[in-house]
Amino acid sequence: MSAPDKIAIIGTGLVGGGWAIVFARGGCSVSLWDADPDAAPRALAVIRDRVADLRDAGLVDDPEAILSRIGLAGSLAEALDDALYVQESVLERVDIKAALMTRIDAAIGPGTWVGSSSSGLAASLYTGHVGCRARCLVAHPVNPPYLAPIVELVPAPWTAPETVEGVRALMRRVGQSPVEMTREAEGFILNRLQGVLLMEAWRLVEDGLASVADIDLTVSQGLGLRWAFMGPFETIDLNAPGGIADYAARLGELYRRIAASTTEQRPWSAALIDRVEAERRTVLPADQLADRSAWRDRRMMALVRHKRDRDAAERETR
Ligand SMILES: NC(=O)c1ccc[n+]([C@@H]2O[C@H](COP(=O)([O-])OP(=O)(O)OC[C@H]3O[C@@H](n4cnc5c(N)ncnc54)[C@H](O)[C@@H]3O)[C@@H](O)[C@H]2O)c1
């Protein structure tokens, strides 16, 4: 039997720890390293709890096998040695990512790919100076990546097509759902879409048109129910008897008028942030934020389980 693929996770905070679960669950061996010597052991303790949660939710069968594939590296070089793929997950700062890339470049082998978890910074901002730049790209996850499978692959202008292909295949192999951008655009796909919705949500509050609670309810009891299963294009394809073109004919003008009414850029003012913060704190006091996050993760696990079981059942009946 051949040895499992080795994955190096560099930066083991919230996102790096989540990635470790993804790759170990997918059968890879995972090596963790962080510039802060306390961070990787801390991440390992969190990983143990999260894997236990996944077992309780029926999403993994053998937690011990997953945990046995994750190890702490004593140095950056040890983590990178013989790695097929590096998932860089350090702070969202160009200077930090660029300096780390120099060190990664000096240590990796000629076939290693490097993906950055960057939320919005394009890889061209911090990989242009390294010899391995054709093997670098952004691989942006959604938190937590072991529950939300989407990974946005965003090549820099110098990323080789084979790098995108190789990382796409690896992500599929470990159960993620990669999507690709053809070229860099700040915020990538997910945060560009989320950004439009967020900008409009703040605007509706600022203009006194709706409350924070009612805007949240519109998504949790409306738009979001469909979005767990389909995106905006499939949604509108099913919302007119004749599909997309019919929908565009019926409602295109409405959306054009809405777009024309909101072209002005509105920074989120301090007063507006105070208002939204105050409204949120009346329903969720600050000391309950962590509990509510844990509740969200449990609900997401139940939803992921439902989607996984239904997908399997539908595949069988096809
Ligand atoms: N938090 C999210 O929801 C989320 C989602 C998707 C992507 N991201 C992206 O993932 C990356 C990591 O974010 P996070 O939320 O895990 O941050 P975090 O603060 O939880 O963790 C970052 C870790 O990087 C370590 N670090 C800093 N400099 C380092 C270096 N030079 N070498 C090695 N380790 C170093 C820190 O010690 C820390 O443990 C960022 O680019 C972020 O934008 C975050």
The ligand as a Gaussian input file, in Angstrom:
#p B3LYP/6-31G(d) Opt

LIG

0 1
 N      -11.797000      33.161000       9.913000
 C      -12.485000      32.879000       8.814000
 O      -13.723000      32.763000       8.828000
 C      -11.761000      32.645000       7.508000
 C      -12.417000      31.979000       6.465000
 C      -11.723000      31.723000       5.270000
 C      -10.403000      32.152000       5.132000
 N       -9.785000      32.811000       6.167000
 C       -8.378000      33.193000       5.962000
 O       -7.546000      32.194000       6.549000
 C       -6.325000      32.789000       7.006000
 C       -6.145000      32.474000       8.491000
 O       -7.242000      33.056000       9.199000
 P       -7.692000      32.564000      10.663000
 O       -9.069000      33.066000      10.872000
 O       -7.398000      31.116000      10.841000
 O       -6.678000      33.418000      11.570000
 P       -6.151000      33.074000      13.049000
 O       -5.734000      34.368000      13.638000
 O       -7.152000      32.221000      13.787000
 O       -4.849000      32.160000      12.781000
 C       -3.708000      32.607000      12.123000
 C       -2.512000      31.811000      12.625000
 O       -1.384000      32.133000      11.807000
 C       -0.243000      32.130000      12.669000
 N        0.839000      32.857000      12.011000
 C        0.995000      34.196000      11.859000
 N        2.105000      34.450000      11.147000
 C        2.666000      33.254000      10.840000
 C        3.810000      32.856000      10.109000
 N        4.616000      33.765000       9.529000
 N        4.087000      31.539000       9.985000
 C        3.263000      30.619000      10.540000
 N        2.172000      30.934000      11.262000
 C        1.872000      32.234000      11.399000
 C       -0.731000      32.732000      13.957000
 O        0.125000      32.397000      15.056000
 C       -2.126000      32.112000      14.077000
 O       -2.097000      30.901000      14.826000
 C       -6.424000      34.280000       6.676000
 O       -5.850000      34.540000       5.421000
 C       -7.942000      34.487000       6.630000
 O       -8.319000      35.614000       5.877000
 C      -10.421000      33.050000       7.361000

